[in-house]
């Protein structure tokens, strides 16, 4: 454990999982869910772009490539992937959490508190990593408890404040797709009295709160106080041309492109902070161009199911 975390019940490793290394390598990759990260991405941006305030990190991998070479690696400071050259306890590599955003080192103080989590074996095909939390729903309650303890919950928290409303006010969304020179935001539609629909945005009007990666990803959208999951009636996506990187030229408006292939569902947390029924599932292909109008995701209202 990182010094100062155990005493404060902060940034603790709470769950571990292992998955097979991507082909053609043969081996395993180990990841840890931490209760939070004191450094790195602020809390409100974590919810908007990752759909959680836990910290999920790859920490160790052992893979044999087709040429017969065995690679043992860790994710170190600055997210650098480095060879593991540390000690072992039997066959288990010893790792030290060494940064405020929960990167690891293969050296550290010998008197540190040691955690030995038994990893759960998972296969993450067409799903986001956060499904590991869904399978262990107590992780959401623990996540929320740390937010309260750290003073990070504010019903009136604005984007950029690093504070969020109660996690039970959020709609949690998972989708899969490809982003080309683009960032992405989602809107959640909520039915109101009189048949009107009110839309709530994941980015809340702030470009920093948009998703910028391909694959399967999550977002969490704060809804009005008192809204229930049964009132959620629709999802739409918005594509934006990504900001320029470093000194590259600014990309012309409309350059960004998003191809969405799956909406794995939307859910809210119940009173005990457990994930509720999944709603609005869809698979297909729709595209959106940067700065264009929002594109509805054609998930039928009947596509609701319990876990």
C-alpha positions as protocol buffer text, in pm:
chain_id: "A"
residue {
  index: 1
  type: UNK
  ca { x: 0 y: 0 z: 0 }
}
residue {
  index: 2
  type: UNK
  ca { x: 113 y: 356 z: -67 }
}
residue {
  index: 3
  type: UNK
  ca { x: 224 y: 533 z: 254 }
}
residue {
  index: 4
  type: UNK
  ca { x: -59 y: 734 z: 409 }
}
residue {
  index: 5
  type: UNK
  ca { x: -344 y: 549 z: 238 }
}
residue {
  index: 6
  type: UNK
  ca { x: -425 y: 274 z: 487 }
}
residue {
  index: 7
  type: UNK
  ca { x: -447 y: 520 z: 776 }
}
residue {
  index: 8
  type: UNK
  ca { x: -699 y: 731 z: 579 }
}
residue {
  index: 9
  type: UNK
  ca { x: -890 y: 440 z: 418 }
}
residue {
  index: 10
  type: UNK
  ca { x: -797 y: 606 z: 88 }
}
residue {
  index: 11
  type: UNK
  ca { x: -697 y: 470 z: -254 }
}
residue {
  index: 12
  type: UNK
  ca { x: -701 y: 112 z: -128 }
}
residue {
  index: 13
  type: UNK
  ca { x: -672 y: -190 z: -360 }
}
residue {
  index: 14
  type: UNK
  ca { x: -1014 y: -351 z: -325 }
}
residue {
  index: 15
  type: UNK
  ca { x: -1048 y: -601 z: -609 }
}
residue {
  index: 16
  type: UNK
  ca { x: -820 y: -785 z: -853 }
}
residue {
  index: 17
  type: UNK
  ca { x: -878 y: -966 z: -1178 }
}
residue {
  index: 18
  type: UNK
  ca { x: -678 y: -1155 z: -1438 }
}
residue {
  index: 19
  type: UNK
  ca { x: -743 y: -1201 z: -1808 }
}
residue {
  index: 20
  type: UNK
  ca { x: -564 y: -1382 z: -2086 }
}
residue {
  index: 21
  type: UNK
  ca { x: -303 y: -1187 z: -2281 }
}
residue {
  index: 22
  type: UNK
  ca { x: -410 y: -1083 z: -2632 }
}
residue {
  index: 23
  type: UNK
  ca { x: -313 y: -1328 z: -2907 }
}
residue {
  index: 24
  type: UNK
  ca { x: -68 y: -1423 z: -3041 }
}
residue {
  index: 25
  type: UNK
  ca { x: 103 y: -1396 z: -2700 }
}
residue {
  index: 26
  type: UNK
  ca { x: 30 y: -1659 z: -2435 }
}
residue {
  index: 27
  type: UNK
  ca { x: 3 y: -1545 z: -2075 }
}
residue {
  index: 28
  type: UNK
  ca { x: -195 y: -1336 z: -1830 }
}
residue {
  index: 29
  type: UNK
  ca { x: -252 y: -970 z: -1743 }
}
residue {
  index: 30
  type: UNK
  ca { x: -343 y: -863 z: -1388 }
}
residue {
  index: 31
  type: UNK
  ca { x: -540 y: -550 z: -1296 }
}
residue {
  index: 32
  type: UNK
  ca { x: -643 y: -386 z: -969 }
}
residue {
  index: 33
  type: UNK
  ca { x: -945 y: -174 z: -877 }
}
residue {
  index: 34
  type: UNK
  ca { x: -849 y: 96 z: -626 }
}
residue {
  index: 35
  type: UNK
  ca { x: -1116 y: 273 z: -422 }
}
residue {
  index: 36
  type: UNK
  ca { x: -1009 y: 610 z: -571 }
}
residue {
  index: 37
  type: UNK
  ca { x: -702 y: 797 z: -696 }
}
residue {
  index: 38
  type: UNK
  ca { x: -578 y: 1103 z: -511 }
}
residue {
  index: 39
  type: UNK
  ca { x: -378 y: 1210 z: -817 }
}
residue {
  index: 40
  type: UNK
  ca { x: -458 y: 1200 z: -1186 }
}
residue {
  index: 41
  type: UNK
  ca { x: -803 y: 1266 z: -1331 }
}
residue {
  index: 42
  type: UNK
  ca { x: -1039 y: 1478 z: -1114 }
}
residue {
  index: 43
  type: UNK
  ca { x: -1349 y: 1312 z: -972 }
}
residue {
  index: 44
  type: UNK
  ca { x: -1604 y: 1484 z: -1197 }
}
residue {
  index: 45
  type: UNK
  ca { x: -1409 y: 1400 z: -1514 }
}
residue {
  index: 46
  type: UNK
  ca { x: -1370 y: 1039 z: -1399 }
}
residue {
  index: 47
  type: UNK
  ca { x: -1747 y: 1004 z: -1384 }
}
residue {
  index: 48
  type: UNK
  ca { x: -1803 y: 1173 z: -1720 }
}
residue {
  index: 49
  type: UNK
  ca { x: -1539 y: 979 z: -1915 }
}
residue {
  index: 50
  type: UNK
  ca { x: -1503 y: 650 z: -1725 }
}
residue {
  index: 51
  type: UNK
  ca { x: -1836 y: 609 z: -1546 }
}
residue {
  index: 52
  type: UNK
  ca { x: -1680 y: 556 z: -1204 }
}
residue {
  index: 53
  type: UNK
  ca { x: -1454 y: 721 z: -945 }
}
residue {
  index: 54
  type: UNK
  ca { x: -1259 y: 409 z: -862 }
}
residue {
  index: 55
  type: UNK
  ca { x: -920 y: 374 z: -1030 }
}
residue {
  index: 56
  type: UNK
  ca { x: -876 y: 69 z: -1255 }
}
residue {
  index: 57
  type: UNK
  ca { x: -516 y: -10 z: -1347 }
}
residue {
  index: 58
  type: UNK
  ca { x: -321 y: -283 z: -1522 }
}
residue {
  index: 59
  type: UNK
  ca { x: -35 y: -361 z: -1282 }
}
residue {
  index: 60
  type: UNK
  ca { x: 146 y: -677 z: -1399 }
}
residue {
  index: 61
  type: UNK
  ca { x: 164 y: -902 z: -1701 }
}
residue {
  index: 62
  type: UNK
  ca { x: 350 y: -1218 z: -1790 }
}
residue {
  index: 63
  type: UNK
  ca { x: 337 y: -1309 z: -2159 }
}
residue {
  index: 64
  type: UNK
  ca { x: 530 y: -1541 z: -2389 }
}
residue {
  index: 65
  type: UNK
  ca { x: 546 y: -1414 z: -2746 }
}
residue {
  index: 66
  type: UNK
  ca { x: 558 y: -1642 z: -3054 }
}
residue {
  index: 67
  type: UNK
  ca { x: 938 y: -1614 z: -3064 }
}
residue {
  index: 68
  type: UNK
  ca { x: 951 y: -1788 z: -2725 }
}
residue {
  index: 69
  type: UNK
  ca { x: 1057 y: -1481 z: -2524 }
}
residue {
  index: 70
  type: UNK
  ca { x: 894 y: -1437 z: -2181 }
}
residue {
  index: 71
  type: UNK
  ca { x: 799 y: -1077 z: -2102 }
}
residue {
  index: 72
  type: UNK
  ca { x: 715 y: -976 z: -1743 }
}
residue {
  index: 73
  type: UNK
  ca { x: 603 y: -614 z: -1717 }
}
residue {
  index: 74
  type: UNK
  ca { x: 453 y: -361 z: -1478 }
}
residue {
  index: 75
  type: UNK
  ca { x: 278 y: -27 z: -1526 }
}
residue {
  index: 76
  type: UNK
  ca { x: 507 y: 226 z: -1362 }
}
residue {
  index: 77
  type: UNK
  ca { x: 520 y: 603 z: -1308 }
}
residue {
  index: 78
  type: UNK
  ca { x: 386 y: 807 z: -1602 }
}
residue {
  index: 79
  type: UNK
  ca { x: 208 y: 491 z: -1725 }
}
residue {
  index: 80
  type: UNK
  ca { x: 537 y: 356 z: -1859 }
}
residue {
  index: 81
  type: UNK
  ca { x: 536 y: -21 z: -1918 }
}
residue {
  index: 82
  type: UNK
  ca { x: 866 y: -148 z: -1775 }
}
residue {
  index: 83
  type: UNK
  ca { x: 1025 y: -492 z: -1729 }
}
residue {
  index: 84
  type: UNK
  ca { x: 961 y: -645 z: -1388 }
}
residue {
  index: 85
  type: UNK
  ca { x: 1291 y: -698 z: -1206 }
}
residue {
  index: 86
  type: UNK
  ca { x: 1180 y: -724 z: -846 }
}
residue {
  index: 87
  type: UNK
  ca { x: 1136 y: -975 z: -567 }
}
residue {
  index: 88
  type: UNK
  ca { x: 887 y: -1257 z: -543 }
}
residue {
  index: 89
  type: UNK
  ca { x: 704 y: -1420 z: -256 }
}
residue {
  index: 90
  type: UNK
  ca { x: 702 y: -1773 z: -387 }
}
residue {
  index: 91
  type: UNK
  ca { x: 576 y: -1726 z: -741 }
}
residue {
  index: 92
  type: UNK
  ca { x: 400 y: -1396 z: -664 }
}
residue {
  index: 93
  type: UNK
  ca { x: 569 y: -1071 z: -779 }
}
residue {
  index: 94
  type: UNK
  ca { x: 589 y: -805 z: -507 }
}
residue {
  index: 95
  type: UNK
  ca { x: 468 y: -463 z: -621 }
}
residue {
  index: 96
  type: UNK
  ca { x: 458 y: -128 z: -441 }
}
residue {
  index: 97
  type: UNK
  ca { x: 201 y: 142 z: -521 }
}
residue {
  index: 98
  type: UNK
  ca { x: 435 y: 435 z: -578 }
}
residue {
  index: 99
  type: UNK
  ca { x: 234 y: 731 z: -715 }
}
residue {
  index: 100
  type: UNK
  ca { x: -81 y: 924 z: -627 }
}
residue {
  index: 101
  type: UNK
  ca { x: -250 y: 778 z: -936 }
}
residue {
  index: 102
  type: UNK
  ca { x: -168 y: 421 z: -830 }
}
residue {
  index: 103
  type: UNK
  ca { x: 116 y: 328 z: -1061 }
}
residue {
  index: 104
  type: UNK
  ca { x: 348 y: 59 z: -924 }
}
residue {
  index: 105
  type: UNK
  ca { x: 717 y: -9 z: -869 }
}
residue {
  index: 106
  type: UNK
  ca { x: 904 y: -336 z: -820 }
}
residue {
  index: 107
  type: UNK
  ca { x: 1097 y: -190 z: -524 }
}
residue {
  index: 108
  type: UNK
  ca { x: 984 y: -22 z: -205 }
}
residue {
  index: 109
  type: UNK
  ca { x: 987 y: -21 z: 176 }
}
residue {
  index: 110
  type: UNK
  ca { x: 987 y: -368 z: 328 }
}
residue {
  index: 111
  type: UNK
  ca { x: 762 y: -262 z: 617 }
}
residue {
  index: 112
  type: UNK
  ca { x: 474 y: -146 z: 395 }
}
residue {
  index: 113
  type: UNK
  ca { x: 128 y: -295 z: 452 }
}
residue {
  index: 114
  type: UNK
  ca { x: 87 y: -583 z: 209 }
}
residue {
  index: 115
  type: UNK
  ca { x: -235 y: -672 z: 27 }
}
residue {
  index: 116
  type: UNK
  ca { x: -277 y: -1016 z: -130 }
}
residue {
  index: 117
  type: UNK
  ca { x: -597 y: -1006 z: -333 }
}
residue {
  index: 118
  type: UNK
  ca { x: -707 y: -1328 z: -503 }
}
residue {
  index: 119
  type: UNK
  ca { x: -770 y: -1231 z: -867 }
}
residue {
  index: 120
  type: UNK
  ca { x: -1098 y: -1315 z: -1038 }
}
residue {
  index: 121
  type: UNK
  ca { x: -1060 y: -1462 z: -1388 }
}
residue {
  index: 122
  type: UNK
  ca { x: -1262 y: -1264 z: -1643 }
}
residue {
  index: 123
  type: UNK
  ca { x: -1302 y: -1239 z: -2020 }
}
residue {
  index: 124
  type: UNK
  ca { x: -1372 y: -887 z: -2144 }
}
residue {
  index: 125
  type: UNK
  ca { x: -1513 y: -934 z: -2494 }
}
residue {
  index: 126
  type: UNK
  ca { x: -1743 y: -655 z: -2619 }
}
residue {
  index: 127
  type: UNK
  ca { x: -1766 y: -512 z: -2267 }
}
residue {
  index: 128
  type: UNK
  ca { x: -1585 y: -246 z: -2067 }
}
residue {
  index: 129
  type: UNK
  ca { x: -1356 y: -323 z: -1776 }
}
residue {
  index: 130
  type: UNK
  ca { x: -1612 y: -181 z: -1535 }
}
residue {
  index: 131
  type: UNK
  ca { x: -1824 y: -497 z: -1569 }
}
residue {
  index: 132
  type: UNK
  ca { x: -1588 y: -638 z: -1305 }
}
residue {
  index: 133
  type: UNK
  ca { x: -1739 y: -384 z: -1064 }
}
residue {
  index: 134
  type: UNK
  ca { x: -2090 y: -484 z: -1170 }
}
residue {
  index: 135
  type: UNK
  ca { x: -2014 y: -846 z: -1078 }
}
residue {
  index: 136
  type: UNK
  ca { x: -1899 y: -727 z: -733 }
}
residue {
  index: 137
  type: UNK
  ca { x: -2163 y: -460 z: -665 }
}
residue {
  index: 138
  type: UNK
  ca { x: -2026 y: -379 z: -320 }
}
residue {
  index: 139
  type: UNK
  ca { x: -1749 y: -189 z: -500 }
}
residue {
  index: 140
  type: UNK
  ca { x: -1995 y: 90 z: -582 }
}
residue {
  index: 141
  type: UNK
  ca { x: -2090 y: 131 z: -216 }
}
residue {
  index: 142
  type: UNK
  ca { x: -1725 y: 144 z: -116 }
}
residue {
  index: 143
  type: UNK
  ca { x: -1651 y: 393 z: -396 }
}
residue {
  index: 144
  type: UNK
  ca { x: -1934 y: 615 z: -274 }
}
residue {
  index: 145
  type: UNK
  ca { x: -1827 y: 592 z: 91 }
}
residue {
  index: 146
  type: UNK
  ca { x: -1481 y: 719 z: 3 }
}
residue {
  index: 147
  type: UNK
  ca { x: -1629 y: 1007 z: -196 }
}
residue {
  index: 148
  type: UNK
  ca { x: -1835 y: 1112 z: 107 }
}
residue {
  index: 149
  type: UNK
  ca { x: -1540 y: 1078 z: 343 }
}
residue {
  index: 150
  type: UNK
  ca { x: -1319 y: 1289 z: 115 }
}
residue {
  index: 151
  type: UNK
  ca { x: -1582 y: 1563 z: 79 }
}
residue {
  index: 152
  type: UNK
  ca { x: -1618 y: 1505 z: -294 }
}
residue {
  index: 153
  type: UNK
  ca { x: -2000 y: 1491 z: -303 }
}
residue {
  index: 154
  type: UNK
  ca { x: -2183 y: 1818 z: -363 }
}
residue {
  index: 155
  type: UNK
  ca { x: -2541 y: 1830 z: -498 }
}
residue {
  index: 156
  type: UNK
  ca { x: -2456 y: 2156 z: -674 }
}
residue {
  index: 157
  type: UNK
  ca { x: -2108 y: 2057 z: -794 }
}
residue {
  index: 158
  type: UNK
  ca { x: -2023 y: 2224 z: -1126 }
}
residue {
  index: 159
  type: UNK
  ca { x: -1795 y: 2083 z: -1399 }
}
residue {
  index: 160
  type: UNK
  ca { x: -1436 y: 2155 z: -1301 }
}
residue {
  index: 161
  type: UNK
  ca { x: -1508 y: 2158 z: -927 }
}
residue {
  index: 162
  type: UNK
  ca { x: -1381 y: 1798 z: -879 }
}
residue {
  index: 163
  type: UNK
  ca { x: -1709 y: 1732 z: -693 }
}
residue {
  index: 164
  type: UNK
  ca { x: -2015 y: 1540 z: -804 }
}
residue {
  index: 165
  type: UNK
  ca { x: -2375 y: 1486 z: -694 }
}
residue {
  index: 166
  type: UNK
  ca { x: -2469 y: 1168 z: -509 }
}
residue {
  index: 167
  type: UNK
  ca { x: -2363 y: 869 z: -725 }
}
residue {
  index: 168
  type: UNK
  ca { x: -2723 y: 743 z: -705 }
}
residue {
  index: 169
  type: UNK
  ca { x: -2833 y: 1040 z: -918 }
}
residue {
  index: 170
  type: UNK
  ca { x: -2625 y: 923 z: -1216 }
}
residue {
  index: 171
  type: UNK
  ca { x: -2722 y: 715 z: -1517 }
}
residue {
  index: 172
  type: UNK
  ca { x: -2431 y: 479 z: -1597 }
}
residue {
  index: 173
  type: UNK
  ca { x: -2394 y: 400 z: -1967 }
}
residue {
  index: 174
  type: UNK
  ca { x: -2176 y: 150 z: -2154 }
}
residue {
  index: 175
  type: UNK
  ca { x: -2115 y: 151 z: -2531 }
}
residue {
  index: 176
  type: UNK
  ca { x: -1859 y: 26 z: -2783 }
}
residue {
  index: 177
  type: UNK
  ca { x: -1725 y: 188 z: -3097 }
}
residue {
  index: 178
  type: UNK
  ca { x: -1437 y: 348 z: -3285 }
}
residue {
  index: 179
  type: UNK
  ca { x: -1326 y: 710 z: -3266 }
}
residue {
  index: 180
  type: UNK
  ca { x: -1121 y: 863 z: -3549 }
}
residue {
  index: 181
  type: UNK
  ca { x: -985 y: 1210 z: -3469 }
}
residue {
  index: 182
  type: UNK
  ca { x: -1287 y: 1250 z: -3245 }
}
residue {
  index: 183
  type: UNK
  ca { x: -1422 y: 1281 z: -2894 }
}
residue {
  index: 184
  type: UNK
  ca { x: -1764 y: 1163 z: -2784 }
}
residue {
  index: 185
  type: UNK
  ca { x: -2042 y: 1255 z: -2544 }
}
residue {
  index: 186
  type: UNK
  ca { x: -2380 y: 1101 z: -2469 }
}
residue {
  index: 187
  type: UNK
  ca { x: -2720 y: 1241 z: -2375 }
}
residue {
  index: 188
  type: UNK
  ca { x: -2971 y: 1056 z: -2158 }
}
residue {
  index: 189
  type: UNK
  ca { x: -3339 y: 1120 z: -2230 }
}
residue {
  index: 190
  type: UNK
  ca { x: -3578 y: 1136 z: -1932 }
}
residue {
  index: 191
  type: UNK
  ca { x: -3956 y: 1142 z: -1966 }
}
residue {
  index: 192
  type: UNK
  ca { x: -4141 y: 1425 z: -1796 }
}
residue {
  index: 193
  type: UNK
  ca { x: -4504 y: 1487 z: -1714 }
}
residue {
  index: 194
  type: UNK
  ca { x: -4698 y: 1568 z: -2028 }
}
residue {
  index: 195
  type: UNK
  ca { x: -4490 y: 1339 z: -2248 }
}
residue {
  index: 196
  type: UNK
  ca { x: -4193 y: 1572 z: -2289 }
}
residue {
  index: 197
  type: UNK
  ca { x: -3833 y: 1445 z: -2290 }
}
residue {
  index: 198
  type: UNK
  ca { x: -3554 y: 1625 z: -2106 }
}
residue {
  index: 199
  type: UNK
  ca { x: -3196 y: 1550 z: -2214 }
}
residue {
  index: 200
  type: UNK
  ca { x: -2899 y: 1536 z: -1975 }
}
residue {
  index: 201
  type: UNK
  ca { x: -2545 y: 1552 z: -2116 }
}
residue {
  index: 202
  type: UNK
  ca { x: -2245 y: 1349 z: -2003 }
}
residue {
  index: 203
  type: UNK
  ca { x: -2002 y: 1631 z: -2093 }
}
residue {
  index: 204
  type: UNK
  ca { x: -2215 y: 1901 z: -1926 }
}
residue {
  index: 205
  type: UNK
  ca { x: -2097 y: 2149 z: -2190 }
}
residue {
  index: 206
  type: UNK
  ca { x: -1725 y: 2105 z: -2112 }
}
residue {
  index: 207
  type: UNK
  ca { x: -1495 y: 1961 z: -2383 }
}
residue {
  index: 208
  type: UNK
  ca { x: -1270 y: 1808 z: -2116 }
}
residue {
  index: 209
  type: UNK
  ca { x: -1556 y: 1579 z: -2013 }
}
residue {
  index: 210
  type: UNK
  ca { x: -1575 y: 1391 z: -2345 }
}
residue {
  index: 211
  type: UNK
  ca { x: -1460 y: 1035 z: -2414 }
}
residue {
  index: 212
  type: UNK
  ca { x: -1149 y: 1015 z: -2632 }
}
residue {
  index: 213
  type: UNK
  ca { x: -1079 y: 644 z: -2685 }
}
residue {
  index: 214
  type: UNK
  ca { x: -1202 y: 354 z: -2896 }
}
residue {
  index: 215
  type: UNK
  ca { x: -1320 y: 17 z: -2767 }
}
residue {
  index: 216
  type: UNK
  ca { x: -1585 y: -32 z: -2501 }
}
residue {
  index: 217
  type: UNK
  ca { x: -1625 y: 259 z: -2265 }
}
residue {
  index: 218
  type: UNK
  ca { x: -1846 y: 398 z: -1992 }
}
residue {
  index: 219
  type: UNK
  ca { x: -1985 y: 737 z: -1907 }
}
residue {
  index: 220
  type: UNK
  ca { x: -2198 y: 853 z: -1615 }
}
residue {
  index: 221
  type: UNK
  ca { x: -2456 y: 1129 z: -1656 }
}
residue {
  index: 222
  type: UNK
  ca { x: -2592 y: 1327 z: -1358 }
}
residue {
  index: 223
  type: UNK
  ca { x: -2972 y: 1348 z: -1371 }
}
residue {
  index: 224
  type: UNK
  ca { x: -3211 y: 1577 z: -1188 }
}
residue {
  index: 225
  type: UNK
  ca { x: -3280 y: 1495 z: -825 }
}
residue {
  index: 226
  type: UNK
  ca { x: -3563 y: 1245 z: -795 }
}
residue {
  index: 227
  type: UNK
  ca { x: -3535 y: 1093 z: -1145 }
}
residue {
  index: 228
  type: UNK
  ca { x: -3571 y: 713 z: -1148 }
}
residue {
  index: 229
  type: UNK
  ca { x: -3436 y: 456 z: -1392 }
}
residue {
  index: 230
  type: UNK
  ca { x: -3790 y: 389 z: -1517 }
}
residue {
  index: 231
  type: UNK
  ca { x: -3801 y: 744 z: -1655 }
}
residue {
  index: 232
  type: UNK
  ca { x: -3501 y: 688 z: -1884 }
}
residue {
  index: 233
  type: UNK
  ca { x: -3637 y: 659 z: -2238 }
}
residue {
  index: 234
  type: UNK
  ca { x: -3349 y: 719 z: -2478 }
}
residue {
  index: 235
  type: UNK
  ca { x: -2983 y: 774 z: -2555 }
}
residue {
  index: 236
  type: UNK
  ca { x: -2818 y: 985 z: -2821 }
}
residue {
  index: 237
  type: UNK
  ca { x: -2453 y: 1043 z: -2907 }
}
residue {
  index: 238
  type: UNK
  ca { x: -2264 y: 1356 z: -3005 }
}
residue {
  index: 239
  type: UNK
  ca { x: -1933 y: 1353 z: -3193 }
}
residue {
  index: 240
  type: UNK
  ca { x: -1670 y: 1627 z: -3186 }
}
residue {
  index: 241
  type: UNK
  ca { x: -1345 y: 1678 z: -3371 }
}
residue {
  index: 242
  type: UNK
  ca { x: -1074 y: 1619 z: -3114 }
}
residue {
  index: 243
  type: UNK
  ca { x: -856 y: 1908 z: -2990 }
}
residue {
  index: 244
  type: UNK
  ca { x: -512 y: 1935 z: -3145 }
}
residue {
  index: 245
  type: UNK
  ca { x: -220 y: 1765 z: -2977 }
}
residue {
  index: 246
  type: UNK
  ca { x: 94 y: 1959 z: -2889 }
}
residue {
  index: 247
  type: UNK
  ca { x: 197 y: 2168 z: -3193 }
}
residue {
  index: 248
  type: UNK
  ca { x: 3 y: 1985 z: -3465 }
}
residue {
  index: 249
  type: UNK
  ca { x: -231 y: 2193 z: -3685 }
}
residue {
  index: 250
  type: UNK
  ca { x: -590 y: 2238 z: -3572 }
}
residue {
  index: 251
  type: UNK
  ca { x: -814 y: 1980 z: -3737 }
}
residue {
  index: 252
  type: UNK
  ca { x: -1095 y: 2126 z: -3952 }
}
residue {
  index: 253
  type: UNK
  ca { x: -1445 y: 2111 z: -3807 }
}
residue {
  index: 254
  type: UNK
  ca { x: -1624 y: 1796 z: -3913 }
}
residue {
  index: 255
  type: UNK
  ca { x: -1303 y: 1591 z: -3934 }
}
residue {
  index: 256
  type: UNK
  ca { x: -1383 y: 1372 z: -3634 }
}
residue {
  index: 257
  type: UNK
  ca { x: -1584 y: 1055 z: -3689 }
}
residue {
  index: 258
  type: UNK
  ca { x: -1746 y: 815 z: -3442 }
}
residue {
  index: 259
  type: UNK
  ca { x: -1878 y: 471 z: -3535 }
}
residue {
  index: 260
  type: UNK
  ca { x: -2097 y: 323 z: -3262 }
}
residue {
  index: 261
  type: UNK
  ca { x: -2155 y: -53 z: -3268 }
}
residue {
  index: 262
  type: UNK
  ca { x: -2308 y: -139 z: -2931 }
}
residue {
  index: 263
  type: UNK
  ca { x: -2503 y: 12 z: -2648 }
}
residue {
  index: 264
  type: UNK
  ca { x: -2457 y: -241 z: -2369 }
}
residue {
  index: 265
  type: UNK
  ca { x: -2708 y: -67 z: -2151 }
}
residue {
  index: 266
  type: UNK
  ca { x: -2793 y: 205 z: -1901 }
}
residue {
  index: 267
  type: UNK
  ca { x: -2849 y: 160 z: -1528 }
}
residue {
  index: 268
  type: UNK
  ca { x: -2871 y: 353 z: -1203 }
}
residue {
  index: 269
  type: UNK
  ca { x: -2769 y: 262 z: -848 }
}
residue {
  index: 270
  type: UNK
  ca { x: -3033 y: 168 z: -593 }
}
residue {
  index: 271
  type: UNK
  ca { x: -3058 y: 305 z: -239 }
}
residue {
  index: 272
  type: UNK
  ca { x: -2784 y: 64 z: -125 }
}
residue {
  index: 273
  type: UNK
  ca { x: -2555 y: 177 z: -412 }
}
residue {
  index: 274
  type: UNK
  ca { x: -2603 y: -148 z: -604 }
}
residue {
  index: 275
  type: UNK
  ca { x: -2639 y: -149 z: -985 }
}
residue {
  index: 276
  type: UNK
  ca { x: -3002 y: -181 z: -1086 }
}
residue {
  index: 277
  type: UNK
  ca { x: -3167 y: -331 z: -1393 }
}
residue {
  index: 278
  type: UNK
  ca { x: -2997 y: -268 z: -1728 }
}
residue {
  index: 279
  type: UNK
  ca { x: -3208 y: -75 z: -1979 }
}
residue {
  index: 280
  type: UNK
  ca { x: -3186 y: 20 z: -2349 }
}
residue {
  index: 281
  type: UNK
  ca { x: -2958 y: -237 z: -2509 }
}
residue {
  index: 282
  type: UNK
  ca { x: -2874 y: -219 z: -2881 }
}
residue {
  index: 283
  type: UNK
  ca { x: -2627 y: -353 z: -3140 }
}
residue {
  index: 284
  type: UNK
  ca { x: -2577 y: -235 z: -3497 }
}
residue {
  index: 285
  type: UNK
  ca { x: -2386 y: 45 z: -3669 }
}
residue {
  index: 286
  type: UNK
  ca { x: -2442 y: 419 z: -3665 }
}
residue {
  index: 287
  type: UNK
  ca { x: -2201 y: 701 z: -3744 }
}
residue {
  index: 288
  type: UNK
  ca { x: -2168 y: 1060 z: -3633 }
}
residue {
  index: 289
  type: UNK
  ca { x: -1945 y: 1339 z: -3762 }
}
residue {
  index: 290
  type: UNK
  ca { x: -1782 y: 1601 z: -3548 }
}
residue {
  index: 291
  type: UNK
  ca { x: -1995 y: 1904 z: -3466 }
}
residue {
  index: 292
  type: UNK
  ca { x: -2305 y: 1749 z: -3629 }
}
residue {
  index: 293
  type: UNK
  ca { x: -2644 y: 1719 z: -3463 }
}
residue {
  index: 294
  type: UNK
  ca { x: -2694 y: 1453 z: -3193 }
}
residue {
  index: 295
  type: UNK
  ca { x: -2760 y: 1105 z: -3331 }
}
residue {
  index: 296
  type: UNK
  ca { x: -3024 y: 892 z: -3154 }
}
residue {
  index: 297
  type: UNK
  ca { x: -2923 y: 539 z: -3057 }
}
residue {
  index: 298
  type: UNK
  ca { x: -3215 y: 319 z: -3172 }
}
residue {
  index: 299
  type: UNK
  ca { x: -3250 y: 113 z: -2855 }
}
residue {
  index: 300
  type: UNK
  ca { x: -3615 y: 11 z: -2815 }
}
residue {
  index: 301
  type: UNK
  ca { x: -3779 y: 94 z: -2481 }
}
residue {
  index: 302
  type: UNK
  ca { x: -3864 y: -275 z: -2440 }
}
residue {
  index: 303
  type: UNK
  ca { x: -3493 y: -370 z: -2431 }
}
residue {
  index: 304
  type: UNK
  ca { x: -3480 y: -368 z: -2051 }
}
residue {
  index: 305
  type: UNK
  ca { x: -3363 y: -661 z: -1842 }
}
residue {
  index: 306
  type: UNK
  ca { x: -3257 y: -749 z: -1491 }
}
residue {
  index: 307
  type: UNK
  ca { x: -2901 y: -861 z: -1425 }
}
